[in-house]
């Protein structure tokens, strides 16, 4: 054999041996870097290891243990698998070296918003090949049939319903909360009568037969410019044209309706009924109270495990909020309702004409600024993306606005009674008095932003609307709930009470 050919053979054999050795080494690195020990060496997560050990992925009848990589790496093509591993590994290594672990919001990483980015359906279905095993409950059967029909349409994920499968969470509930009770209500005697209101001034409403009390603020009517001018930072088309609007006197809840208040309503009226509010309250007399058909038991824990009490009640539908107002009207003999959009913006501004009711440029408050946002002022007035730690807060977390109202901006979005229309202001007459919005629509106005909103969406003029179908995306019930949303946490409401005629005529 010629010398040149011998060299080529040896070179080829050498390359083959080196290649095999390299593959063995890389495979060893891959296997070792995918072990639980390797994952935990970087993930100095306060809860990850202990909650995994308590989860169904470790404690189950089959004796099977599901490891970190089995859930947190996709089971798709090799390219998808290794790309995800490289991306996640690089990110985690960077965090391990450069981030202060004591400042990481570990609680937020247990929630669906974050988990949905690092858990893959393909991995779940690789093990769970049979979605209809023997012994599955009727609710489970309906849910899995819904999943099969809508996985692609609604981008459903297994963890939408099984968030605690890999990491046990004692506050997580899956299925109807049939154990709903009054353990979260204050231990006080129920009120025996509604508040006496004889003047247009602040008062505390007390709901007979319940422990529900609501601080109501007297908001003096007036004229203001509704909307935002084109030059306002982050102005959107649906905020104009600016209109001069007059609103009459009204009372408004000092804070968003709390869990204590909403749970009092729920416990008194809960039922499987689906009677529309306009039928229940046709006569609007207190004798109709017994006929009120209130919310069905919520699916899971509607407070997300954050606690009830004075935190704002969340996840109820617009229908649920309206029904609460109707119930409150019947219980007290006064007219309670959701605020109109005009009343809401007037109340939020508190007599000011700036983007917020406090001083500051929206551009300096936003999280997208190159050198970070200026949070000194806004953080004391609103619960939003940069200070919320991904959850609602108690009312005392912020200062009140000039009218004495708290959390008008941030914390939770608030329902208004108006139907939403992008061109609503264009159709609104300048100088309008107590406008009520469009006569019809498909979505309702929501205002104020919420705990995950950026500062741009907290401006007094910023408008948004319900997304009814999207907010029920993962609700598997047939028909879907009319009381509780499954896919939005930051939605709530506050009430308005109309000034009684006897006070107006004084």
C-alpha positions as CSV (number, residue, x, y, z in Angstrom):
1,X,0.0,0.0,0.0
2,X,1.4,3.4,-0.9
3,X,2.6,5.6,1.9
4,X,0.0,8.2,1.1
5,X,-2.9,5.7,1.3
6,X,-1.6,4.4,4.6
7,X,-1.6,7.9,6.1
8,X,-5.2,8.4,4.9
9,X,-6.3,5.2,6.5
10,X,-4.6,6.0,9.8
11,X,-6.0,9.5,9.7
12,X,-9.5,8.2,9.0
13,X,-9.2,5.6,11.8
14,X,-7.8,8.2,14.2
15,X,-10.6,10.6,13.4
16,X,-13.1,7.9,13.9
17,X,-11.6,7.0,17.3
18,X,-11.5,10.7,18.3
19,X,-15.1,11.1,17.2
20,X,-16.3,8.1,19.2
21,X,-14.3,9.4,22.2
22,X,-15.8,12.8,21.8
23,X,-19.3,11.4,21.5
24,X,-18.8,9.4,24.7
25,X,-17.4,12.5,26.5
26,X,-20.3,14.7,25.3
27,X,-22.9,12.1,26.1
28,X,-21.4,11.8,29.6
29,X,-21.5,15.6,30.0
30,X,-25.1,15.6,28.7
31,X,-26.2,12.8,31.1
32,X,-24.4,14.3,34.1
33,X,-25.7,17.8,33.3
34,X,-29.3,16.4,33.0
35,X,-29.3,14.8,36.4
36,X,-31.2,16.1,39.4
37,X,-28.0,16.8,41.3
38,X,-26.6,18.8,38.4
39,X,-29.9,20.8,38.1
40,X,-29.9,21.5,41.9
41,X,-26.3,22.6,41.9
42,X,-27.3,25.7,39.9
43,X,-30.9,26.1,41.0
44,X,-30.5,27.3,44.5
45,X,-34.3,27.5,44.6
46,X,-35.8,27.6,48.1
47,X,-38.6,25.3,47.2
48,X,-37.7,23.3,44.0
49,X,-36.1,20.1,45.6
50,X,-38.4,19.8,48.6
51,X,-41.6,20.5,46.7
52,X,-40.6,18.0,44.0
53,X,-40.0,15.3,46.7
54,X,-43.6,15.9,47.9
55,X,-45.2,15.9,44.4
56,X,-47.1,13.2,42.5
57,X,-44.0,12.8,40.3
58,X,-42.3,11.2,43.3
59,X,-45.1,10.1,45.6
60,X,-47.3,7.9,43.4
61,X,-48.7,4.4,43.5
62,X,-46.6,3.2,40.5
63,X,-43.3,4.0,42.3
64,X,-42.1,6.0,39.3
65,X,-40.0,9.0,39.8
66,X,-40.0,11.8,37.3
67,X,-36.7,13.8,37.1
68,X,-36.1,17.5,36.4
69,X,-35.1,17.1,32.8
70,X,-38.2,14.9,32.0
71,X,-40.5,17.9,32.5
72,X,-38.3,20.9,31.8
73,X,-36.9,19.8,28.4
74,X,-39.1,19.1,25.4
75,X,-39.5,15.6,24.1
76,X,-39.7,16.7,20.5
77,X,-37.0,16.5,17.9
78,X,-33.3,16.3,19.0
79,X,-32.8,19.8,17.7
80,X,-35.6,21.2,19.8
81,X,-34.4,19.3,22.8
82,X,-30.8,20.4,22.7
83,X,-31.7,24.0,21.7
84,X,-33.9,24.2,24.8
85,X,-31.2,22.7,27.0
86,X,-28.6,25.1,25.7
87,X,-30.8,28.1,26.1
88,X,-32.0,27.2,29.6
89,X,-28.6,26.1,30.7
90,X,-27.0,29.3,29.6
91,X,-29.7,31.4,31.3
92,X,-29.5,29.5,34.5
93,X,-25.7,29.6,34.6
94,X,-25.7,33.3,34.1
95,X,-28.2,33.7,36.9
96,X,-26.2,31.5,39.2
97,X,-23.0,33.5,38.7
98,X,-24.3,37.0,38.5
99,X,-27.6,37.4,40.2
100,X,-28.3,37.9,43.9
101,X,-30.4,34.8,44.7
102,X,-31.9,36.4,47.8
103,X,-33.6,39.0,45.5
104,X,-35.2,36.5,43.1
105,X,-38.9,36.2,43.4
106,X,-39.2,32.5,43.9
107,X,-42.9,32.6,44.6
108,X,-43.6,34.0,41.1
109,X,-41.7,31.1,39.6
110,X,-44.2,28.7,41.0
111,X,-47.1,30.3,39.1
112,X,-48.5,29.4,35.7
113,X,-47.2,32.5,33.9
114,X,-43.6,31.4,34.5
115,X,-44.1,27.6,34.6
116,X,-45.8,27.6,31.1
117,X,-42.5,28.7,29.6
118,X,-40.4,25.9,31.1
119,X,-42.7,22.9,31.0
120,X,-43.7,21.2,27.7
121,X,-46.8,19.3,26.6
122,X,-44.6,16.9,24.6
123,X,-42.8,15.9,27.8
124,X,-46.0,15.3,29.7
125,X,-47.5,13.2,26.9
126,X,-44.4,11.1,26.5
127,X,-45.2,9.5,29.8
128,X,-48.9,10.1,30.0
129,X,-49.9,8.3,26.8
130,X,-53.4,7.4,28.0
131,X,-55.5,10.5,28.8
132,X,-58.5,8.3,29.7
133,X,-57.2,5.8,32.2
134,X,-59.5,3.5,34.1
135,X,-61.0,5.2,37.1
136,X,-60.8,8.7,35.7
137,X,-63.5,11.0,37.2
138,X,-66.3,12.5,35.2
139,X,-64.7,16.0,35.6
140,X,-61.4,14.6,34.4
141,X,-63.0,12.9,31.4
142,X,-64.7,16.2,30.3
143,X,-61.5,18.1,30.9
144,X,-59.3,15.7,28.8
145,X,-61.9,15.6,26.0
146,X,-61.8,19.4,26.0
147,X,-58.0,19.3,25.9
148,X,-57.9,17.0,23.0
149,X,-60.4,19.1,21.0
150,X,-58.7,22.5,21.7
151,X,-55.0,21.9,22.5
152,X,-53.9,23.6,19.3
153,X,-56.7,26.1,19.0
154,X,-56.3,27.6,22.5
155,X,-52.6,26.7,23.0
156,X,-53.6,24.6,26.1
157,X,-51.0,23.1,28.3
158,X,-51.2,20.2,30.7
159,X,-50.1,22.4,33.6
160,X,-53.1,24.7,33.0
161,X,-54.8,22.1,35.2
162,X,-51.9,20.2,36.8
163,X,-49.6,22.9,38.0
164,X,-48.7,21.1,41.1
165,X,-47.9,17.7,39.4
166,X,-44.1,18.4,39.5
167,X,-43.9,20.7,42.6
168,X,-46.3,20.3,45.4
169,X,-48.2,23.4,46.4
170,X,-50.5,23.1,49.4
171,X,-52.4,26.2,48.3
172,X,-53.1,24.9,44.8
173,X,-56.5,23.4,44.1
174,X,-57.7,21.6,41.0
175,X,-61.4,21.1,40.5
176,X,-64.5,22.7,42.1
177,X,-63.9,24.2,45.5
178,X,-66.8,22.5,47.1
179,X,-65.3,23.1,50.6
180,X,-65.8,26.9,50.3
181,X,-66.7,28.3,53.7
182,X,-66.5,31.3,55.9
183,X,-63.2,30.6,57.5
184,X,-61.7,33.6,55.8
185,X,-64.3,36.0,57.2
186,X,-63.7,38.1,60.3
187,X,-65.0,36.7,63.6
188,X,-67.5,39.4,64.4
189,X,-71.3,39.5,64.8
190,X,-73.2,40.1,61.6
191,X,-74.6,43.6,61.0
192,X,-78.3,43.9,61.8
193,X,-79.1,46.8,59.5
194,X,-77.8,48.9,56.7
195,X,-76.0,52.2,57.3
196,X,-78.1,55.4,57.8
197,X,-77.2,58.0,55.2
198,X,-78.6,61.5,55.6
199,X,-76.0,63.7,53.9
200,X,-73.6,63.6,51.0
201,X,-70.5,62.6,53.0
202,X,-68.3,59.6,53.5
203,X,-70.1,56.6,55.2
204,X,-69.5,52.9,55.9
205,X,-72.1,50.7,54.4
206,X,-73.1,47.7,56.5
207,X,-74.9,44.7,54.9
208,X,-77.5,43.2,57.1
209,X,-77.1,39.5,58.0
210,X,-73.4,39.5,57.0
211,X,-70.0,40.8,58.2
212,X,-69.6,42.8,55.0
213,X,-68.8,46.5,55.5
214,X,-67.8,48.9,52.7
215,X,-66.2,52.3,53.1
216,X,-67.9,54.6,50.7
217,X,-66.3,58.0,49.6
218,X,-68.5,60.9,48.6
219,X,-67.2,62.0,45.2
220,X,-68.4,65.5,44.4
221,X,-69.5,65.8,40.8
222,X,-67.9,68.2,38.3
223,X,-66.6,68.7,34.8
224,X,-63.4,67.3,33.5
225,X,-61.6,66.5,30.2
226,X,-62.0,62.8,29.5
227,X,-59.3,61.1,27.5
228,X,-55.7,62.0,26.7
229,X,-54.3,64.5,24.2
230,X,-52.1,63.2,21.3
231,X,-49.0,64.6,22.9
232,X,-49.4,62.6,26.2
233,X,-46.7,59.8,26.3
234,X,-48.1,56.4,25.4
235,X,-51.4,58.0,24.2
236,X,-53.5,55.5,22.2
237,X,-56.1,56.2,19.6
238,X,-59.0,55.0,21.7
239,X,-58.2,57.6,24.3
240,X,-59.4,60.5,22.1
241,X,-60.6,62.9,21.0
242,X,-60.6,64.5,24.4
243,X,-64.1,65.4,25.5
244,X,-65.4,67.8,28.2
245,X,-67.7,65.7,30.4
246,X,-69.8,66.4,33.4
247,X,-70.6,63.8,36.1
248,X,-73.1,64.2,39.0
249,X,-72.3,63.5,42.6
250,X,-71.8,59.8,43.5
251,X,-70.4,57.6,46.2
252,X,-67.6,55.2,45.3
253,X,-65.9,52.4,47.2
254,X,-62.7,53.5,48.9
255,X,-61.0,50.4,47.7
256,X,-61.7,47.6,45.3
257,X,-64.3,45.1,46.6
258,X,-62.4,42.8,49.0
259,X,-62.6,39.1,49.5
260,X,-64.4,39.6,52.8
261,X,-67.1,41.5,51.0
262,X,-67.4,39.3,47.9
263,X,-67.2,36.1,50.0
264,X,-70.1,37.3,52.2
265,X,-72.1,37.6,49.0
266,X,-71.0,34.2,47.7
267,X,-71.8,32.4,51.0
268,X,-75.3,33.9,51.2
269,X,-76.2,33.3,47.5
270,X,-74.1,30.5,46.2
271,X,-76.1,28.1,44.0
272,X,-75.9,26.2,40.7
273,X,-78.4,28.7,39.2
274,X,-77.9,30.6,36.0
275,X,-80.7,33.1,36.2
276,X,-79.8,36.4,34.6
277,X,-79.6,39.5,36.9
278,X,-82.1,41.5,35.0
279,X,-84.7,38.7,35.7
280,X,-83.8,38.3,39.4
281,X,-84.0,42.0,40.1
282,X,-86.9,43.0,37.9
283,X,-88.9,44.4,40.9
284,X,-85.8,45.7,42.8
285,X,-87.4,45.1,46.1
286,X,-85.8,43.6,49.2
287,X,-88.4,40.8,49.2
288,X,-86.5,39.4,46.2
289,X,-83.3,38.7,48.1
290,X,-84.1,35.0,48.7
291,X,-84.4,34.6,44.9
292,X,-80.9,35.8,44.2
293,X,-78.9,33.1,42.3
294,X,-75.3,33.7,43.2
295,X,-72.0,32.2,42.1
296,X,-71.4,28.5,41.7
297,X,-68.4,27.2,43.6
298,X,-65.2,28.4,42.0
299,X,-62.9,26.1,40.1
300,X,-59.7,25.9,42.2
301,X,-58.7,28.6,44.6
302,X,-59.9,32.0,43.2
303,X,-57.5,33.9,45.5
304,X,-54.6,32.0,44.0
305,X,-53.4,31.2,47.6
306,X,-52.5,34.8,48.2
307,X,-55.0,35.1,50.9
308,X,-58.5,36.6,51.2
309,X,-59.5,39.1,53.8
310,X,-58.9,42.7,52.7
311,X,-57.1,41.7,49.4
312,X,-59.1,42.6,46.3
313,X,-61.5,39.9,45.2
314,X,-60.4,38.6,41.7
315,X,-61.3,36.3,38.8
316,X,-65.1,37.0,39.0
317,X,-66.8,37.7,35.6
318,X,-68.4,41.0,34.8
319,X,-71.7,39.1,35.3
320,X,-70.5,38.2,38.8
321,X,-69.6,41.8,39.6
322,X,-72.9,43.1,38.4
323,X,-74.8,40.5,40.4
324,X,-72.9,41.5,43.6
325,X,-74.0,45.1,43.0
326,X,-77.6,44.0,42.5
327,X,-77.4,41.9,45.7
328,X,-75.9,44.8,47.6
329,X,-78.8,47.1,46.4
330,X,-81.4,44.7,47.6
331,X,-79.7,44.1,51.0
332,X,-79.3,47.9,51.7
333,X,-82.2,49.5,49.9
334,X,-79.8,51.8,48.0
335,X,-78.8,51.7,44.3
336,X,-75.4,50.1,43.9
337,X,-73.8,49.4,40.5
338,X,-70.5,49.4,38.6
339,X,-69.1,52.9,37.7
340,X,-69.6,54.3,34.3
341,X,-66.3,54.8,32.4
342,X,-66.7,58.6,32.8
343,X,-67.2,58.3,36.6
344,X,-64.2,56.0,36.9
345,X,-61.8,58.3,35.1
346,X,-63.2,61.4,36.9
347,X,-62.7,59.6,40.2
348,X,-59.2,58.4,39.3
349,X,-58.0,61.8,38.3
350,X,-59.2,63.3,41.6
351,X,-59.3,66.8,40.1
352,X,-56.0,66.6,38.3
353,X,-55.3,66.9,34.6
354,X,-51.9,65.1,34.4
355,X,-51.3,61.5,33.2
356,X,-51.5,60.3,36.8
357,X,-53.1,61.9,39.8
358,X,-49.6,62.3,41.1
359,X,-46.7,64.1,39.5
360,X,-44.4,62.3,37.0
361,X,-43.7,61.6,33.4
362,X,-44.9,58.2,32.2
363,X,-41.7,57.8,30.1
364,X,-39.6,57.9,33.3
365,X,-41.7,55.3,35.1
366,X,-41.7,52.6,32.4
367,X,-39.6,49.4,32.8
368,X,-38.2,49.6,29.3
369,X,-35.9,52.6,29.9
370,X,-32.2,52.0,29.3
371,X,-31.1,52.9,32.8
372,X,-34.1,51.6,34.7
373,X,-37.3,53.2,35.7
374,X,-37.7,55.9,38.3
375,X,-40.0,54.1,40.8
376,X,-39.7,56.5,43.8
377,X,-43.0,58.3,43.2
378,X,-45.1,55.7,41.4
379,X,-44.3,52.8,43.7
380,X,-46.0,54.6,46.7
381,X,-49.1,55.2,44.6
382,X,-49.7,52.0,42.6
383,X,-49.1,48.2,42.7
384,X,-47.7,47.4,39.3
385,X,-45.1,45.3,37.4
386,X,-42.0,46.8,39.2
387,X,-43.2,46.5,42.8
388,X,-46.0,43.9,42.9
389,X,-44.0,40.7,43.1
390,X,-46.6,39.2,40.7
391,X,-49.6,39.4,43.0
392,X,-52.2,41.7,44.4
393,X,-51.6,43.8,47.5
394,X,-53.5,45.0,50.6
395,X,-55.1,48.5,50.3
396,X,-52.6,50.0,52.8
397,X,-49.8,49.3,50.3
398,X,-50.4,52.6,48.5
399,X,-51.5,56.2,49.2
400,X,-54.9,57.5,48.4
401,X,-55.6,59.9,45.5
402,X,-57.0,63.4,46.1
403,X,-60.5,62.1,46.5
404,X,-59.4,59.6,49.1
405,X,-59.7,56.5,46.8
406,X,-57.0,53.8,46.9
407,X,-55.7,51.6,44.2
408,X,-57.4,53.4,41.4
409,X,-54.3,52.7,39.4
410,X,-52.7,49.2,39.5
411,X,-53.4,46.2,41.7
412,X,-56.4,44.9,39.7
413,X,-58.2,46.1,36.6
414,X,-61.7,47.3,37.4
415,X,-64.9,46.7,35.6
416,X,-66.9,49.6,34.3
417,X,-70.6,49.3,33.2
418,X,-69.9,50.6,29.7
419,X,-69.6,48.5,26.6
420,X,-66.2,49.0,25.0
421,X,-65.8,50.7,21.6
422,X,-62.5,52.0,20.2
423,X,-64.3,55.0,18.8
424,X,-66.5,55.7,21.8
425,X,-65.1,59.2,22.4
426,X,-65.5,60.2,18.8
427,X,-69.2,59.5,19.1
428,X,-69.5,61.2,22.5
429,X,-70.8,64.8,22.4
430,X,-68.6,67.5,23.9
431,X,-70.2,68.7,27.1
432,X,-72.0,65.4,27.7
433,X,-73.6,64.9,31.2
434,X,-73.3,61.5,32.9
435,X,-72.6,59.5,29.7
436,X,-73.1,55.7,29.8
437,X,-71.1,54.6,26.8
438,X,-72.3,52.7,23.7
439,X,-75.8,51.1,23.7
440,X,-74.4,47.6,22.9
441,X,-71.1,45.7,22.4
442,X,-69.3,42.4,22.9
443,X,-66.7,43.4,25.6
444,X,-66.9,45.8,28.6
445,X,-64.5,48.5,29.6
446,X,-61.9,47.8,32.2
447,X,-59.7,50.5,33.7
448,X,-56.7,51.1,35.9
449,X,-54.2,48.4,34.9
450,X,-53.2,45.7,37.3
451,X,-50.2,44.2,39.2
452,X,-48.4,43.1,36.0
453,X,-49.0,46.3,34.1
454,X,-46.3,48.7,33.1
455,X,-46.6,52.3,34.1
456,X,-47.8,53.3,30.6
457,X,-51.0,51.4,31.2
458,X,-51.6,52.9,34.5
459,X,-52.3,56.4,33.2
460,X,-55.7,57.8,34.2
461,X,-56.8,57.9,30.5
462,X,-55.6,54.4,29.6
463,X,-58.4,52.2,28.4
464,X,-58.7,48.4,28.1
465,X,-61.5,45.9,27.8
466,X,-62.5,42.4,28.8
467,X,-61.4,39.5,26.7
468,X,-64.2,37.1,27.6
469,X,-63.3,34.1,25.4
470,X,-59.6,34.3,26.1
471,X,-60.2,34.6,29.8
472,X,-62.2,31.4,29.7
473,X,-59.7,29.6,27.4
474,X,-58.9,26.8,29.8
475,X,-62.3,26.4,31.5
476,X,-63.3,22.8,30.5
477,X,-66.8,23.1,31.8
478,X,-69.8,22.7,29.4
479,X,-71.2,25.3,29.4
480,X,-68.3,27.5,30.6
481,X,-68.7,29.4,33.9
482,X,-70.7,32.6,33.9
483,X,-69.3,33.5,37.4
484,X,-65.5,32.8,37.4
485,X,-62.7,33.4,34.8
486,X,-60.1,30.7,34.5
487,X,-57.3,32.7,32.7
488,X,-57.1,36.1,34.2
489,X,-56.1,36.9,37.8
490,X,-55.8,40.7,37.8
491,X,-59.5,41.6,37.4
492,X,-61.8,43.0,40.1
493,X,-64.1,45.9,40.6
494,X,-65.3,48.6,43.0
495,X,-68.8,49.8,43.5
496,X,-70.7,53.0,43.0
497,X,-73.7,54.0,45.0
498,X,-76.1,56.6,43.6
499,X,-77.0,59.5,45.8
500,X,-80.5,58.9,47.3
501,X,-83.2,61.3,46.1
502,X,-83.9,62.6,49.6
503,X,-80.3,63.8,49.8
504,X,-80.3,65.3,46.4
505,X,-83.5,67.3,47.1
506,X,-82.2,68.7,50.4
